[in-house]
Amino acid sequence: MRIIAELPHPDFKISILNMNQKFIVKIEQGSLEQSYKIPEMDLTDGVNSVFELLDEEFLKQVGIRFLAMRKDFKDTYFRYNY
């Protein structure tokens, strides 16, 4: 697995990796991570097509999902520790 690109974003660390004829989009925020695997053959313009998929609406939903993930983990953590 190798990193082929990193995209600047004010809220997330976004890395695009390549492994086994798949692009892997890894989006990190603190200790949380979301990843998406896209077969190379599904994209017409290689990594440039990945950039197009990461539009404003998608990244907005990623942010909302991070909030939900953080809440879910916080809830379970407090159930476990109290």
PDB file of N, CA, C and O in Angstrom, chain B, residues numbered from 101:
ATOM      1  N   MET B 101       0.867  -1.168   0.000  1.00  0.00           N
ATOM      2  CA  MET B 101       0.000   0.000   0.000  1.00  0.00           C
ATOM      3  C   MET B 101       0.909   1.224   0.000  1.00  0.00           C
ATOM      4  O   MET B 101       1.848   1.319   0.790  1.00  0.00           O
ATOM      5  N   ARG B 102       0.615   2.149  -0.894  1.00  0.00           N
ATOM      6  CA  ARG B 102       1.427   3.359  -0.930  1.00  0.00           C
ATOM      7  C   ARG B 102       0.537   4.586  -1.105  1.00  0.00           C
ATOM      8  O   ARG B 102      -0.481   4.547  -1.797  1.00  0.00           O
ATOM      9  N   ILE B 103       0.942   5.655  -0.470  1.00  0.00           N
ATOM     10  CA  ILE B 103       0.208   6.919  -0.592  1.00  0.00           C
ATOM     11  C   ILE B 103       0.564   7.549  -1.925  1.00  0.00           C
ATOM     12  O   ILE B 103       1.739   7.739  -2.240  1.00  0.00           O
ATOM     13  N   ILE B 104      -0.464   7.873  -2.711  1.00  0.00           N
ATOM     14  CA  ILE B 104      -0.201   8.501  -4.009  1.00  0.00           C
ATOM     15  C   ILE B 104      -0.601   9.977  -4.023  1.00  0.00           C
ATOM     16  O   ILE B 104      -0.193  10.725  -4.912  1.00  0.00           O
ATOM     17  N   ALA B 105      -1.405  10.399  -3.030  1.00  0.00           N
ATOM     18  CA  ALA B 105      -1.787  11.816  -2.966  1.00  0.00           C
ATOM     19  C   ALA B 105      -2.329  12.132  -1.576  1.00  0.00           C
ATOM     20  O   ALA B 105      -2.854  11.265  -0.878  1.00  0.00           O
ATOM     21  N   GLU B 106      -2.188  13.383  -1.203  1.00  0.00           N
ATOM     22  CA  GLU B 106      -2.824  13.904  -0.001  1.00  0.00           C
ATOM     23  C   GLU B 106      -3.526  15.192  -0.387  1.00  0.00           C
ATOM     24  O   GLU B 106      -2.968  16.029  -1.097  1.00  0.00           O
ATOM     25  N   LEU B 107      -4.754  15.344   0.086  1.00  0.00           N
ATOM     26  CA  LEU B 107      -5.533  16.529  -0.245  1.00  0.00           C
ATOM     27  C   LEU B 107      -5.615  17.429   0.976  1.00  0.00           C
ATOM     28  O   LEU B 107      -5.918  16.961   2.073  1.00  0.00           O
ATOM     29  N   PRO B 108      -5.350  18.706   0.796  1.00  0.00           N
ATOM     30  CA  PRO B 108      -5.492  19.618   1.932  1.00  0.00           C
ATOM     31  C   PRO B 108      -6.960  19.845   2.277  1.00  0.00           C
ATOM     32  O   PRO B 108      -7.805  20.003   1.396  1.00  0.00           O
ATOM     33  N   HIS B 109      -7.240  19.857   3.566  1.00  0.00           N
ATOM     34  CA  HIS B 109      -8.595  20.146   4.042  1.00  0.00           C
ATOM     35  C   HIS B 109      -8.465  20.701   5.453  1.00  0.00           C
ATOM     36  O   HIS B 109      -7.641  20.212   6.226  1.00  0.00           O
ATOM     37  N   PRO B 110      -9.258  21.709   5.811  1.00  0.00           N
ATOM     38  CA  PRO B 110      -9.105  22.328   7.137  1.00  0.00           C
ATOM     39  C   PRO B 110      -9.541  21.430   8.301  1.00  0.00           C
ATOM     40  O   PRO B 110      -9.088  21.635   9.427  1.00  0.00           O
ATOM     41  N   ASP B 111     -10.410  20.443   8.056  1.00  0.00           N
ATOM     42  CA  ASP B 111     -10.951  19.633   9.146  1.00  0.00           C
ATOM     43  C   ASP B 111     -10.454  18.194   9.175  1.00  0.00           C
ATOM     44  O   ASP B 111     -10.526  17.547  10.220  1.00  0.00           O
ATOM     45  N   PHE B 112      -9.955  17.678   8.067  1.00  0.00           N
ATOM     46  CA  PHE B 112      -9.580  16.277   7.960  1.00  0.00           C
ATOM     47  C   PHE B 112      -8.192  16.136   7.350  1.00  0.00           C
ATOM     48  O   PHE B 112      -7.683  17.038   6.686  1.00  0.00           O
ATOM     49  N   LYS B 113      -7.603  14.976   7.599  1.00  0.00           N
ATOM     50  CA  LYS B 113      -6.431  14.564   6.833  1.00  0.00           C
ATOM     51  C   LYS B 113      -6.945  13.580   5.790  1.00  0.00           C
ATOM     52  O   LYS B 113      -7.516  12.547   6.138  1.00  0.00           O
ATOM     53  N   ILE B 114      -6.748  13.894   4.526  1.00  0.00           N
ATOM     54  CA  ILE B 114      -7.257  13.050   3.439  1.00  0.00           C
ATOM     55  C   ILE B 114      -6.069  12.486   2.668  1.00  0.00           C
ATOM     56  O   ILE B 114      -5.259  13.231   2.118  1.00  0.00           O
ATOM     57  N   SER B 115      -5.981  11.158   2.637  1.00  0.00           N
ATOM     58  CA  SER B 115      -4.919  10.474   1.903  1.00  0.00           C
ATOM     59  C   SER B 115      -5.553   9.550   0.879  1.00  0.00           C
ATOM     60  O   SER B 115      -6.585   8.931   1.138  1.00  0.00           O
ATOM     61  N   ILE B 116      -4.923   9.463  -0.286  1.00  0.00           N
ATOM     62  CA  ILE B 116      -5.355   8.513  -1.313  1.00  0.00           C
ATOM     63  C   ILE B 116      -4.217   7.521  -1.488  1.00  0.00           C
ATOM     64  O   ILE B 116      -3.076   7.885  -1.771  1.00  0.00           O
ATOM     65  N   LEU B 117      -4.567   6.267  -1.310  1.00  0.00           N
ATOM     66  CA  LEU B 117      -3.588   5.200  -1.403  1.00  0.00           C
ATOM     67  C   LEU B 117      -3.937   4.286  -2.564  1.00  0.00           C
ATOM     68  O   LEU B 117      -5.059   4.303  -3.071  1.00  0.00           O
ATOM     69  N   ASN B 118      -2.957   3.484  -2.981  1.00  0.00           N
ATOM     70  CA  ASN B 118      -3.173   2.536  -4.057  1.00  0.00           C
ATOM     71  C   ASN B 118      -2.706   1.166  -3.598  1.00  0.00           C
ATOM     72  O   ASN B 118      -1.583   1.006  -3.121  1.00  0.00           O
ATOM     73  N   MET B 119      -3.597   0.164  -3.752  1.00  0.00           N
ATOM     74  CA  MET B 119      -3.242  -1.200  -3.364  1.00  0.00           C
ATOM     75  C   MET B 119      -4.152  -2.179  -4.100  1.00  0.00           C
ATOM     76  O   MET B 119      -5.370  -2.000  -4.123  1.00  0.00           O
ATOM     77  N   ASN B 120      -3.572  -3.199  -4.693  1.00  0.00           N
ATOM     78  CA  ASN B 120      -4.324  -4.287  -5.342  1.00  0.00           C
ATOM     79  C   ASN B 120      -5.400  -3.777  -6.302  1.00  0.00           C
ATOM     80  O   ASN B 120      -6.559  -4.178  -6.196  1.00  0.00           O
ATOM     81  N   GLN B 121      -5.039  -2.915  -7.219  1.00  0.00           N
ATOM     82  CA  GLN B 121      -5.943  -2.335  -8.219  1.00  0.00           C
ATOM     83  C   GLN B 121      -7.139  -1.613  -7.599  1.00  0.00           C
ATOM     84  O   GLN B 121      -8.225  -1.572  -8.177  1.00  0.00           O
ATOM     85  N   LYS B 122      -6.920  -1.045  -6.416  1.00  0.00           N
ATOM     86  CA  LYS B 122      -7.961  -0.241  -5.766  1.00  0.00           C
ATOM     87  C   LYS B 122      -7.343   1.061  -5.284  1.00  0.00           C
ATOM     88  O   LYS B 122      -6.184   1.109  -4.870  1.00  0.00           O
ATOM     89  N   PHE B 123      -8.148   2.115  -5.349  1.00  0.00           N
ATOM     90  CA  PHE B 123      -7.807   3.355  -4.677  1.00  0.00           C
ATOM     91  C   PHE B 123      -8.482   3.301  -3.312  1.00  0.00           C
ATOM     92  O   PHE B 123      -9.650   2.928  -3.208  1.00  0.00           O
ATOM     93  N   ILE B 124      -7.765   3.665  -2.290  1.00  0.00           N
ATOM     94  CA  ILE B 124      -8.316   3.719  -0.946  1.00  0.00           C
ATOM     95  C   ILE B 124      -8.263   5.166  -0.493  1.00  0.00           C
ATOM     96  O   ILE B 124      -7.189   5.760  -0.407  1.00  0.00           O
ATOM     97  N   VAL B 125      -9.420   5.727  -0.205  1.00  0.00           N
ATOM     98  CA  VAL B 125      -9.508   7.094   0.304  1.00  0.00           C
ATOM     99  C   VAL B 125      -9.605   6.982   1.817  1.00  0.00           C
ATOM    100  O   VAL B 125     -10.573   6.440   2.349  1.00  0.00           O
ATOM    101  N   LYS B 126      -8.594   7.498   2.503  1.00  0.00           N
ATOM    102  CA  LYS B 126      -8.555   7.441   3.962  1.00  0.00           C
ATOM    103  C   LYS B 126      -8.720   8.866   4.493  1.00  0.00           C
ATOM    104  O   LYS B 126      -7.940   9.760   4.164  1.00  0.00           O
ATOM    105  N   ILE B 127      -9.743   9.059   5.315  1.00  0.00           N
ATOM    106  CA  ILE B 127     -10.043  10.376   5.868  1.00  0.00           C
ATOM    107  C   ILE B 127      -9.962  10.258   7.386  1.00  0.00           C
ATOM    108  O   ILE B 127     -10.658   9.443   7.992  1.00  0.00           O
ATOM    109  N   GLU B 128      -9.109  11.076   7.994  1.00  0.00           N
ATOM    110  CA  GLU B 128      -8.874  10.995   9.431  1.00  0.00           C
ATOM    111  C   GLU B 128      -9.237  12.307  10.105  1.00  0.00           C
ATOM    112  O   GLU B 128      -9.054  13.390   9.548  1.00  0.00           O
ATOM    113  N   GLN B 129      -9.756  12.179  11.316  1.00  0.00           N
ATOM    114  CA  GLN B 129     -10.010  13.341  12.165  1.00  0.00           C
ATOM    115  C   GLN B 129      -9.733  12.895  13.598  1.00  0.00           C
ATOM    116  O   GLN B 129     -10.511  12.141  14.184  1.00  0.00           O
ATOM    117  N   GLY B 130      -8.633  13.361  14.149  1.00  0.00           N
ATOM    118  CA  GLY B 130      -8.242  12.924  15.485  1.00  0.00           C
ATOM    119  C   GLY B 130      -8.000  11.428  15.505  1.00  0.00           C
ATOM    120  O   GLY B 130      -7.231  10.915  14.692  1.00  0.00           O
ATOM    121  N   SER B 131      -8.644  10.719  16.423  1.00  0.00           N
ATOM    122  CA  SER B 131      -8.453   9.276  16.541  1.00  0.00           C
ATOM    123  C   SER B 131      -9.430   8.476  15.680  1.00  0.00           C
ATOM    124  O   SER B 131      -9.425   7.245  15.721  1.00  0.00           O
ATOM    125  N   LEU B 132     -10.259   9.157  14.908  1.00  0.00           N
ATOM    126  CA  LEU B 132     -11.260   8.475  14.074  1.00  0.00           C
ATOM    127  C   LEU B 132     -10.808   8.435  12.623  1.00  0.00           C
ATOM    128  O   LEU B 132     -10.051   9.291  12.165  1.00  0.00           O
ATOM    129  N   GLU B 133     -11.291   7.420  11.908  1.00  0.00           N
ATOM    130  CA  GLU B 133     -10.912   7.247  10.510  1.00  0.00           C
ATOM    131  C   GLU B 133     -12.076   6.658   9.720  1.00  0.00           C
ATOM    132  O   GLU B 133     -12.794   5.783  10.203  1.00  0.00           O
ATOM    133  N   GLN B 134     -12.247   7.149   8.508  1.00  0.00           N
ATOM    134  CA  GLN B 134     -13.187   6.569   7.553  1.00  0.00           C
ATOM    135  C   GLN B 134     -12.373   6.193   6.322  1.00  0.00           C
ATOM    136  O   GLN B 134     -11.473   6.932   5.923  1.00  0.00           O
ATOM    137  N   SER B 135     -12.682   5.052   5.720  1.00  0.00           N
ATOM    138  CA  SER B 135     -11.980   4.684   4.496  1.00  0.00           C
ATOM    139  C   SER B 135     -12.977   4.151   3.471  1.00  0.00           C
ATOM    140  O   SER B 135     -13.989   3.538   3.809  1.00  0.00           O
ATOM    141  N   TYR B 136     -12.655   4.405   2.225  1.00  0.00           N
ATOM    142  CA  TYR B 136     -13.500   4.018   1.098  1.00  0.00           C
ATOM    143  C   TYR B 136     -12.609   3.388   0.047  1.00  0.00           C
ATOM    144  O   TYR B 136     -11.592   3.964  -0.341  1.00  0.00           O
ATOM    145  N   LYS B 137     -12.993   2.194  -0.418  1.00  0.00           N
ATOM    146  CA  LYS B 137     -12.226   1.476  -1.432  1.00  0.00           C
ATOM    147  C   LYS B 137     -12.962   1.562  -2.761  1.00  0.00           C
ATOM    148  O   LYS B 137     -14.159   1.287  -2.851  1.00  0.00           O
ATOM    149  N   ILE B 138     -12.216   1.951  -3.787  1.00  0.00           N
ATOM    150  CA  ILE B 138     -12.792   2.125  -5.122  1.00  0.00           C
ATOM    151  C   ILE B 138     -11.943   1.352  -6.131  1.00  0.00           C
ATOM    152  O   ILE B 138     -10.763   1.659  -6.298  1.00  0.00           O
ATOM    153  N   PRO B 139     -12.519   0.357  -6.805  1.00  0.00           N
ATOM    154  CA  PRO B 139     -11.740  -0.368  -7.821  1.00  0.00           C
ATOM    155  C   PRO B 139     -11.276   0.584  -8.928  1.00  0.00           C
ATOM    156  O   PRO B 139     -12.044   1.416  -9.411  1.00  0.00           O
ATOM    157  N   GLU B 140     -10.020   0.446  -9.316  1.00  0.00           N
ATOM    158  CA  GLU B 140      -9.472   1.294 -10.383  1.00  0.00           C
ATOM    159  C   GLU B 140     -10.298   1.194 -11.659  1.00  0.00           C
ATOM    160  O   GLU B 140     -10.475   2.189 -12.363  1.00  0.00           O
ATOM    161  N   MET B 141     -10.804   0.003 -11.962  1.00  0.00           N
ATOM    162  CA  MET B 141     -11.525  -0.181 -13.223  1.00  0.00           C
ATOM    163  C   MET B 141     -12.873   0.547 -13.240  1.00  0.00           C
ATOM    164  O   MET B 141     -13.476   0.700 -14.303  1.00  0.00           O
ATOM    165  N   ASP B 142     -13.358   1.003 -12.064  1.00  0.00           N
ATOM    166  CA  ASP B 142     -14.609   1.752 -12.007  1.00  0.00           C
ATOM    167  C   ASP B 142     -14.421   3.231 -12.338  1.00  0.00           C
ATOM    168  O   ASP B 142     -15.400   3.965 -12.472  1.00  0.00           O
ATOM    169  N   LEU B 143     -13.179   3.667 -12.470  1.00  0.00           N
ATOM    170  CA  LEU B 143     -12.896   5.081 -12.700  1.00  0.00           C
ATOM    171  C   LEU B 143     -12.266   5.275 -14.065  1.00  0.00           C
ATOM    172  O   LEU B 143     -11.372   4.527 -14.463  1.00  0.00           O
ATOM    173  N   THR B 144     -12.732   6.271 -14.767  1.00  0.00           N
ATOM    174  CA  THR B 144     -12.255   6.485 -16.131  1.00  0.00           C
ATOM    175  C   THR B 144     -10.943   7.262 -16.204  1.00  0.00           C
ATOM    176  O   THR B 144     -10.186   7.109 -17.162  1.00  0.00           O
ATOM    177  N   ASP B 145     -10.668   8.093 -15.197  1.00  0.00           N
ATOM    178  CA  ASP B 145      -9.496   8.969 -15.266  1.00  0.00           C
ATOM    179  C   ASP B 145      -8.559   8.761 -14.080  1.00  0.00           C
ATOM    180  O   ASP B 145      -7.930   9.710 -13.612  1.00  0.00           O
ATOM    181  N   GLY B 146      -8.465   7.527 -13.592  1.00  0.00           N
ATOM    182  CA  GLY B 146      -7.536   7.209 -12.522  1.00  0.00           C
ATOM    183  C   GLY B 146      -7.742   8.050 -11.277  1.00  0.00           C
ATOM    184  O   GLY B 146      -8.873   8.302 -10.860  1.00  0.00           O
ATOM    185  N   VAL B 147      -6.634   8.481 -10.689  1.00  0.00           N
ATOM    186  CA  VAL B 147      -6.697   9.233  -9.440  1.00  0.00           C
ATOM    187  C   VAL B 147      -7.438  10.560  -9.605  1.00  0.00           C
ATOM    188  O   VAL B 147      -8.011  11.062  -8.639  1.00  0.00           O
ATOM    189  N   ASN B 148      -7.438  11.126 -10.785  1.00  0.00           N
ATOM    190  CA  ASN B 148      -8.189  12.371 -11.015  1.00  0.00           C
ATOM    191  C   ASN B 148      -9.687  12.158 -10.794  1.00  0.00           C
ATOM    192  O   ASN B 148     -10.380  13.064 -10.332  1.00  0.00           O
ATOM    193  N   SER B 149     -10.180  10.980 -11.116  1.00  0.00           N
ATOM    194  CA  SER B 149     -11.586  10.672 -10.850  1.00  0.00           C
ATOM    195  C   SER B 149     -11.860  10.603  -9.357  1.00  0.00           C
ATOM    196  O   SER B 149     -12.947  10.965  -8.908  1.00  0.00           O
ATOM    197  N   VAL B 150     -10.879  10.139  -8.581  1.00  0.00           N
ATOM    198  CA  VAL B 150     -11.041  10.110  -7.124  1.00  0.00           C
ATOM    199  C   VAL B 150     -11.201  11.530  -6.603  1.00  0.00           C
ATOM    200  O   VAL B 150     -12.061  11.793  -5.762  1.00  0.00           O
ATOM    201  N   PHE B 151     -10.379  12.442  -7.098  1.00  0.00           N
ATOM    202  CA  PHE B 151     -10.485  13.850  -6.684  1.00  0.00           C
ATOM    203  C   PHE B 151     -11.882  14.390  -6.950  1.00  0.00           C
ATOM    204  O   PHE B 151     -12.427  15.128  -6.129  1.00  0.00           O
ATOM    205  N   GLU B 152     -12.467  14.034  -8.083  1.00  0.00           N
ATOM    206  CA  GLU B 152     -13.808  14.496  -8.431  1.00  0.00           C
ATOM    207  C   GLU B 152     -14.868  13.942  -7.484  1.00  0.00           C
ATOM    208  O   GLU B 152     -15.846  14.625  -7.179  1.00  0.00           O
ATOM    209  N   LEU B 153     -14.681  12.710  -7.019  1.00  0.00           N
ATOM    210  CA  LEU B 153     -15.648  12.107  -6.091  1.00  0.00           C
ATOM    211  C   LEU B 153     -15.683  12.834  -4.746  1.00  0.00           C
ATOM    212  O   LEU B 153     -16.718  12.855  -4.080  1.00  0.00           O
ATOM    213  N   LEU B 154     -14.572  13.423  -4.350  1.00  0.00           N
ATOM    214  CA  LEU B 154     -14.468  14.061  -3.039  1.00  0.00           C
ATOM    215  C   LEU B 154     -14.965  15.505  -3.108  1.00  0.00           C
ATOM    216  O   LEU B 154     -14.225  16.449  -2.830  1.00  0.00           O
ATOM    217  N   ASP B 155     -16.219  15.648  -3.482  1.00  0.00           N
ATOM    218  CA  ASP B 155     -16.788  16.985  -3.623  1.00  0.00           C
ATOM    219  C   ASP B 155     -17.253  17.537  -2.270  1.00  0.00           C
ATOM    220  O   ASP B 155     -17.191  16.853  -1.248  1.00  0.00           O
ATOM    221  N   GLU B 156     -17.711  18.768  -2.289  1.00  0.00           N
ATOM    222  CA  GLU B 156     -18.107  19.462  -1.062  1.00  0.00           C
ATOM    223  C   GLU B 156     -19.223  18.730  -0.316  1.00  0.00           C
ATOM    224  O   GLU B 156     -19.167  18.613   0.908  1.00  0.00           O
ATOM    225  N   GLU B 157     -20.219  18.245  -1.020  1.00  0.00           N
ATOM    226  CA  GLU B 157     -21.337  17.546  -0.377  1.00  0.00           C
ATOM    227  C   GLU B 157     -20.867  16.258   0.305  1.00  0.00           C
ATOM    228  O   GLU B 157     -21.281  15.958   1.425  1.00  0.00           O
ATOM    229  N   PHE B 158     -20.004  15.500  -0.375  1.00  0.00           N
ATOM    230  CA  PHE B 158     -19.480  14.267   0.219  1.00  0.00           C
ATOM    231  C   PHE B 158     -18.702  14.582   1.493  1.00  0.00           C
ATOM    232  O   PHE B 158     -18.901  13.924   2.515  1.00  0.00           O
ATOM    233  N   LEU B 159     -17.823  15.572   1.447  1.00  0.00           N
ATOM    234  CA  LEU B 159     -17.008  15.898   2.615  1.00  0.00           C
ATOM    235  C   LEU B 159     -17.857  16.466   3.753  1.00  0.00           C
ATOM    236  O   LEU B 159     -17.511  16.299   4.922  1.00  0.00           O
ATOM    237  N   LYS B 160     -18.956  17.129   3.425  1.00  0.00           N
ATOM    238  CA  LYS B 160     -19.890  17.590   4.457  1.00  0.00           C
ATOM    239  C   LYS B 160     -20.477  16.383   5.188  1.00  0.00           C
ATOM    240  O   LYS B 160     -20.564  16.382   6.416  1.00  0.00           O
ATOM    241  N   GLN B 161     -20.880  15.357   4.435  1.00  0.00           N
ATOM    242  CA  GLN B 161     -21.428  14.148   5.029  1.00  0.00           C
ATOM    243  C   GLN B 161     -20.371  13.389   5.852  1.00  0.00           C
ATOM    244  O   GLN B 161     -20.690  12.792   6.880  1.00  0.00           O
ATOM    245  N   VAL B 162     -19.136  13.418   5.398  1.00  0.00           N
ATOM    246  CA  VAL B 162     -18.041  12.808   6.155  1.00  0.00           C
ATOM    247  C   VAL B 162     -17.935  13.490   7.520  1.00  0.00           C
ATOM    248  O   VAL B 162     -17.768  12.816   8.536  1.00  0.00           O
ATOM    249  N   GLY B 163     -18.031  14.816   7.549  1.00  0.00           N
ATOM    250  CA  GLY B 163     -17.980  15.557   8.811  1.00  0.00           C
ATOM    251  C   GLY B 163     -19.119  15.181   9.743  1.00  0.00           C
ATOM    252  O   GLY B 163     -18.913  15.011  10.944  1.00  0.00           O
ATOM    253  N   ILE B 164     -20.309  15.052   9.198  1.00  0.00           N
ATOM    254  CA  ILE B 164     -21.473  14.653   9.996  1.00  0.00           C
ATOM    255  C   ILE B 164     -21.263  13.238  10.557  1.00  0.00           C
ATOM    256  O   ILE B 164     -21.591  12.958  11.710  1.00  0.00           O
ATOM    257  N   ARG B 165     -20.716  12.367   9.723  1.00  0.00           N
ATOM    258  CA  ARG B 165     -20.457  10.992  10.160  1.00  0.00           C
ATOM    259  C   ARG B 165     -19.410  10.958  11.273  1.00  0.00           C
ATOM    260  O   ARG B 165     -19.529  10.160  12.203  1.00  0.00           O
ATOM    261  N   PHE B 166     -18.388  11.810  11.193  1.00  0.00           N
ATOM    262  CA  PHE B 166     -17.396  11.880  12.266  1.00  0.00           C
ATOM    263  C   PHE B 166     -18.050  12.307  13.581  1.00  0.00           C
ATOM    264  O   PHE B 166     -17.715  11.777  14.640  1.00  0.00           O
ATOM    265  N   LEU B 167     -18.972  13.254  13.517  1.00  0.00           N
ATOM    266  CA  LEU B 167     -19.678  13.673  14.733  1.00  0.00           C
ATOM    267  C   LEU B 167     -20.445  12.498  15.346  1.00  0.00           C
ATOM    268  O   LEU B 167     -20.415  12.300  16.560  1.00  0.00           O
ATOM    269  N   ALA B 168     -21.126  11.726  14.508  1.00  0.00           N
ATOM    270  CA  ALA B 168     -21.881  10.569  14.988  1.00  0.00           C
ATOM    271  C   ALA B 168     -20.941   9.499  15.548  1.00  0.00           C
ATOM    272  O   ALA B 168     -21.232   8.896  16.582  1.00  0.00           O
ATOM    273  N   MET B 169     -19.825   9.266  14.875  1.00  0.00           N
ATOM    274  CA  MET B 169     -18.858   8.287  15.348  1.00  0.00           C
ATOM    275  C   MET B 169     -18.314   8.694  16.719  1.00  0.00           C
ATOM    276  O   MET B 169     -18.202   7.871  17.627  1.00  0.00           O
ATOM    277  N   ARG B 170     -17.982   9.966  16.846  1.00  0.00           N
ATOM    278  CA  ARG B 170     -17.431  10.467  18.115  1.00  0.00           C
ATOM    279  C   ARG B 170     -18.458  10.292  19.240  1.00  0.00           C
ATOM    280  O   ARG B 170     -18.104   9.875  20.343  1.00  0.00           O
ATOM    281  N   LYS B 171     -19.727  10.611  18.960  1.00  0.00           N
ATOM    282  CA  LYS B 171     -20.782  10.468  19.961  1.00  0.00           C
ATOM    283  C   LYS B 171     -20.950   8.996  20.345  1.00  0.00           C
ATOM    284  O   LYS B 171     -21.038   8.671  21.529  1.00  0.00           O
ATOM    285  N   ASP B 172     -20.996   8.112  19.355  1.00  0.00           N
ATOM    286  CA  ASP B 172     -21.151   6.685  19.623  1.00  0.00           C
ATOM    287  C   ASP B 172     -20.024   6.163  20.510  1.00  0.00           C
ATOM    288  O   ASP B 172     -20.265   5.416  21.458  1.00  0.00           O
ATOM    289  N   PHE B 173     -18.797   6.561  20.195  1.00  0.00           N
ATOM    290  CA  PHE B 173     -17.673   6.077  20.981  1.00  0.00           C
ATOM    291  C   PHE B 173     -17.687   6.654  22.393  1.00  0.00           C
ATOM    292  O   PHE B 173     -17.421   5.950  23.367  1.00  0.00           O
ATOM    293  N   LYS B 174     -17.999   7.940  22.487  1.00  0.00           N
ATOM    294  CA  LYS B 174     -18.070   8.578  23.795  1.00  0.00           C
ATOM    295  C   LYS B 174     -19.132   7.899  24.669  1.00  0.00           C
ATOM    296  O   LYS B 174     -18.899   7.644  25.850  1.00  0.00           O
ATOM    297  N   ASP B 175     -20.292   7.612  24.083  1.00  0.00           N
ATOM    298  CA  ASP B 175     -21.372   6.949  24.812  1.00  0.00           C
ATOM    299  C   ASP B 175     -20.932   5.583  25.335  1.00  0.00           C
ATOM    300  O   ASP B 175     -21.163   5.266  26.502  1.00  0.00           O
ATOM    301  N   THR B 176     -20.311   4.785  24.499  1.00  0.00           N
ATOM    302  CA  THR B 176     -19.894   3.454  24.936  1.00  0.00           C
ATOM    303  C   THR B 176     -18.760   3.533  25.950  1.00  0.00           C
ATOM    304  O   THR B 176     -18.690   2.726  26.876  1.00  0.00           O
ATOM    305  N   TYR B 177     -17.883   4.499  25.773  1.00  0.00           N
ATOM    306  CA  TYR B 177     -16.779   4.679  26.714  1.00  0.00           C
ATOM    307  C   TYR B 177     -17.314   4.985  28.114  1.00  0.00           C
ATOM    308  O   TYR B 177     -16.844   4.419  29.101  1.00  0.00           O
ATOM    309  N   PHE B 178     -18.293   5.875  28.192  1.00  0.00           N
ATOM    310  CA  PHE B 178     -18.849   6.223  29.505  1.00  0.00           C
ATOM    311  C   PHE B 178     -19.674   5.085  30.100  1.00  0.00           C
ATOM    312  O   PHE B 178     -19.723   4.939  31.322  1.00  0.00           O
ATOM    313  N   ARG B 179     -20.316   4.284  29.268  1.00  0.00           N
ATOM    314  CA  ARG B 179     -21.026   3.102  29.793  1.00  0.00           C
ATOM    315  C   ARG B 179     -20.037   2.113  30.397  1.00  0.00           C
ATOM    316  O   ARG B 179     -20.312   1.490  31.422  1.00  0.00           O
ATOM    317  N   TYR B 180     -18.910   1.978  29.764  1.00  0.00           N
ATOM    318  CA  TYR B 180     -17.901   1.036  30.210  1.00  0.00           C
ATOM    319  C   TYR B 180     -17.191   1.514  31.480  1.00  0.00           C
ATOM    320  O   TYR B 180     -16.896   0.710  32.364  1.00  0.00           O
ATOM    321  N   ASN B 181     -16.923   2.794  31.571  1.00  0.00           N
ATOM    322  CA  ASN B 181     -16.121   3.325  32.677  1.00  0.00           C
ATOM    323  C   ASN B 181     -16.930   3.836  33.854  1.00  0.00           C
ATOM    324  O   ASN B 181     -16.344   4.264  34.848  1.00  0.00           O
ATOM    325  N   TYR B 182     -18.249   3.808  33.783  1.00  0.00           N
ATOM    326  CA  TYR B 182     -19.033   4.321  34.910  1.00  0.00           C
ATOM    327  C   TYR B 182     -20.131   3.391  35.311  1.00  0.00           C
ATOM    328  O   TYR B 182     -20.878   3.684  36.244  1.00  0.00           O
TER     329      TYR B 182
END
